[in-house]
Amino acid sequence: MRITRQADYAVRAMAYMAGLPLGDRVSTAALSEAERIPRPFLTKVISRLAAAGLVITSRGMGGGVSLARPSEEITLRNVIEAVDGPILLSNCLLRAGTCQHEDYCAAHDVWSGIQTRFVADLEAVTMADLAQRRKEKKAQAQAQAQVG
């Protein structure tokens, strides 16, 4: 499984917004610059995040994008699935009965277990967690820059 570039951009954008006070907006230009996300990609990602109800967008003077709900309520899984669709390790896990080999396939239960654990790990990480990690990493980088 590979996280797509769009999912990576979405996670970075959401982590950035999660570091802002709830309700504060950021312009897409500022977000693009801060996270080094190309604007055309960011526009597409923001559109998908808005369609999933994770962000609110507003146009015009003072417009921008903000989280639609507290960062503690938005998981990594929510963000990835908003841009990439359902997390699916194998097509045979789409829904019960989809795979004609399910009854005797030695790998089916293995894939199912791996997917269950992977999804649980993604559910366990919130945007608040990532915002905190972002803040800590930024502080470490600044401290190292002052020393070196």
Secondary structure as the mmCIF struct_conf table of DSSP 4:
data_model
#
loop_
_struct_conf.conf_type_id
_struct_conf.id
_struct_conf.beg_label_comp_id
_struct_conf.beg_label_asym_id
_struct_conf.beg_label_seq_id
_struct_conf.end_label_comp_id
_struct_conf.end_label_asym_id
_struct_conf.end_label_seq_id
HELX_RH_AL_P HELX_RH_AL_P1 ARG A 5 ALA A 18
TURN_TY1_P TURN_TY1_P1 GLY A 19 GLY A 19
BEND BEND1 LEU A 20 LEU A 20
HELX_LH_PP_P HELX_LH_PP_P1 PRO A 21 PRO A 21
TURN_TY1_P TURN_TY1_P2 LEU A 22 GLY A 23
STRN STRN1 VAL A 26 VAL A 26
HELX_RH_AL_P HELX_RH_AL_P2 THR A 28 GLU A 35
TURN_TY1_P TURN_TY1_P3 ARG A 36 ARG A 36
HELX_RH_AL_P HELX_RH_AL_P3 ARG A 39 ALA A 51
TURN_TY1_P TURN_TY1_P4 ALA A 52 GLY A 53
BEND BEND2 LEU A 54 LEU A 54
STRN STRN2 VAL A 55 SER A 58
BEND BEND3 GLY A 60 GLY A 60
TURN_TY1_P TURN_TY1_P5 MET A 61 GLY A 62
STRN STRN3 GLY A 64 LEU A 67
BEND BEND4 ALA A 68 ARG A 69
HELX_RH_3T_P HELX_RH_3T_P1 SER A 71 GLU A 73
STRN STRN4 THR A 75 THR A 75
HELX_RH_AL_P HELX_RH_AL_P4 LEU A 76 ASP A 84
BEND BEND5 PRO A 86 PRO A 86
BEND BEND6 LEU A 89 SER A 90
HELX_RH_3T_P HELX_RH_3T_P2 ASN A 91 LEU A 93
BEND BEND7 LEU A 94 ARG A 95
TURN_TY1_P TURN_TY1_P6 ALA A 96 GLY A 97
TURN_TY1_P TURN_TY1_P7 GLN A 100 TYR A 104
TURN_TY1_P TURN_TY1_P8 ALA A 106 ALA A 107
HELX_RH_AL_P HELX_RH_AL_P5 HIS A 108 ALA A 124
STRN STRN5 THR A 126 THR A 126
HELX_RH_AL_P HELX_RH_AL_P6 MET A 127 VAL A 147
#
